[in-house]
Amino acid sequence: MRAEAVQRVKLVFGLFDADGNGFIEADDFELMGERVAEAAAGSEEGAKGAMRDAFRGYWAALAAELDANQDNRIDPDEFTAIVLAPERFDAALTAFAESLAALGDPDGDGLIERPLFRALMLAIGFAPANIEALFDAFEPDGEDRITVDTWVTGIKEFYAPDKAGIPGDRLVGDPTG
C-alpha cells in the first residue's frame, strides 16, 4: 500500500468522524449528509435526497464490511481495512461520487463551478487551501469550471490504495508542499 493512500485514509477517517468522538457511526453520515445538502445551493431536493441516501449507503457498506466487533461504530483500526480491499466499497463509493458531483452541477450542464465545489468540499470538512489546490489540479476551463466526470473520477482515485501523484493527494497536508 502506498504511503499516499495511508495519508488519505487517515484524513478520511477524521472527516467521516463528523462529531469528533473518535469513531465513525451512522450519525456521522447523517450529519455530513445534512451539511452537504445545506451547501448545495441551487440543487433540487431530489438531488439532495440522493446525496443523503448515498451517505447512508456508504455508512451501511462500511459498517457491513468493517465493523469487526459489531458495535455499530468503526474505530481507526477497523477503518484501515478499507485500503486493503477497496473494491468491496465500489458500489457505495460510485453512488457517493456521482451524487456529490450531481449536487455540484445543479443546472445539469456537466460542469461544476469553483464556488459550489468549494462550498460542498468545505461542508465535508476539507481545508480551504487544499480544496483550491485540488480544483486547480483538475485543470479547470477558462471559465473556472471542471467536468462532472473529472470530479467523479477524482473521488474514486482518492480511495485507491495503488494511486499516487493524483489530484486528490492535494487534500492531504500542505497543498503547496
C-alpha positions in Angstrom: 0.0 0.0 0.0 1.3 3.4 -0.9 2.1 6.0 1.7 -0.2 8.5 0.0 -3.1 6.1 0.4 -2.4 5.7 4.1 -2.4 9.5 4.5 -5.7 9.7 2.6 -7.3 7.1 4.8 -6.3 8.9 8.0 -7.7 12.1 6.6 -11.0 10.4 5.5 -11.4 8.8 8.9 -11.2 12.3 10.5 -13.7 13.7 8.1 -16.1 10.8 8.5 -15.9 11.1 12.2 -18.0 14.3 11.9 -18.9 14.6 15.5 -15.2 14.1 16.6 -15.8 11.3 19.1 -13.1 9.0 17.7 -15.4 6.6 15.9 -17.4 6.6 12.7 -21.1 6.0 13.3 -24.3 6.3 11.4 -25.0 9.7 13.0 -21.8 11.0 11.4 -23.1 10.2 8.0 -26.4 11.8 8.7 -24.6 14.9 9.9 -22.3 15.0 6.8 -25.3 14.5 4.6 -27.1 17.4 6.1 -24.1 19.7 5.9 -23.5 18.9 2.2 -27.2 19.2 1.4 -27.3 22.7 3.0 -24.2 23.7 1.0 -25.8 22.6 -2.3 -27.1 26.0 -3.4 -29.4 25.7 -6.3 -29.7 21.9 -6.2 -33.2 20.3 -6.3 -34.5 18.4 -3.3 -34.3 15.2 -5.3 -30.6 15.6 -5.8 -30.1 16.5 -2.1 -32.1 13.4 -1.1 -29.9 11.3 -3.4 -26.9 12.6 -1.6 -28.3 11.9 1.8 -29.1 8.4 0.6 -25.6 7.9 -0.8 -24.2 8.9 2.6 -26.5 6.3 4.3 -25.5 3.7 1.7 -21.8 4.5 2.3 -22.3 4.0 6.0 -24.1 0.7 5.5 -21.4 -0.6 3.3 -18.7 0.5 5.7 -20.5 -1.0 8.7 -21.2 -4.3 7.0 -17.6 -4.7 5.9 -15.5 -3.0 8.6 -17.4 -3.2 11.9 -15.5 -6.3 13.0 -16.8 -6.3 16.6 -20.4 -5.4 15.6 -20.7 -2.4 18.0 -22.3 -0.2 15.3 -19.2 2.0 15.1 -15.9 1.8 13.3 -12.7 2.6 15.1 -9.5 3.8 13.3 -8.0 0.2 13.3 -11.2 -1.2 11.7 -11.2 1.6 9.2 -7.7 0.9 7.8 -9.1 -2.3 6.3 -10.7 -0.1 3.6 -7.4 0.3 1.9 -6.8 -3.5 1.8 -9.9 -4.2 -0.3 -11.4 -1.0 -1.7 -13.3 -3.0 -4.3 -15.7 -4.1 -1.5 -17.0 -0.5 -1.5 -17.1 0.3 -5.2 -20.9 0.5 -5.4 -21.2 2.7 -2.4 -18.3 4.9 -3.5 -19.7 5.3 -7.0 -23.1 6.3 -5.7 -21.4 8.8 -3.3 -19.2 10.2 -6.0 -22.0 10.6 -8.6 -24.5 12.1 -6.2 -21.9 14.6 -4.8 -20.9 15.6 -8.3 -24.5 16.0 -9.3 -25.0 18.5 -6.4 -22.1 20.4 -7.9 -24.0 20.6 -11.2 -27.4 21.9 -10.4 -28.1 23.2 -13.9 -27.2 19.8 -15.4 -24.7 21.2 -18.0 -22.0 18.7 -16.9 -19.8 21.4 -15.4 -19.0 22.3 -11.8 -18.1 25.9 -10.9 -15.4 26.6 -8.3 -17.6 28.4 -5.7 -20.1 25.5 -5.4 -17.2 22.9 -5.5 -15.6 24.8 -2.6 -18.9 25.0 -0.6 -19.5 21.3 -1.0 -16.0 20.3 0.0 -16.0 22.7 2.9 -19.2 21.1 4.1 -17.5 17.7 4.1 -14.7 19.2 6.1 -11.7 19.7 3.8 -9.4 22.7 4.4 -9.9 25.7 2.1 -6.3 25.8 0.7 -6.5 22.0 -0.1 -9.8 22.5 -1.8 -8.4 25.2 -4.0 -5.3 23.1 -4.8 -7.5 20.2 -5.8 -9.7 22.3 -8.0 -6.7 23.7 -9.7 -5.2 20.2 -10.2 -8.4 19.2 -12.0 -7.4 21.8 -14.6 -10.5 24.0 -14.8 -11.5 25.5 -18.1 -11.3 29.2 -19.0 -14.5 29.9 -17.1 -13.1 28.2 -13.9 -15.2 25.0 -14.2 -14.4 21.3 -14.2 -16.5 18.5 -15.6 -18.7 16.2 -13.5 -16.7 13.2 -14.8 -13.5 14.7 -13.7 -14.7 15.1 -10.2 -16.3 11.6 -10.1 -13.0 10.1 -11.3 -11.1 12.2 -8.8 -13.2 10.9 -5.9 -12.8 7.3 -6.9 -9.0 7.7 -7.3 -8.8 9.2 -3.9 -9.8 5.9 -2.4 -7.5 3.7 -4.5 -4.5 2.4 -2.4 -2.3 1.9 -5.5 -2.6 5.6 -6.7 0.0 8.3 -6.1 0.5 11.6 -7.7 -3.2 12.1 -8.2 -5.1 15.4 -7.8 -6.7 14.1 -4.6 -3.3 14.0 -2.9 -3.6 17.8 -2.6 -6.3 17.2 0.0 -3.7 15.8 2.4 -1.3 18.0 4.3 0.2 21.2 2.9 -1.1 21.7 -0.7 1.9 23.8 -1.6 4.5 21.3 -0.3 
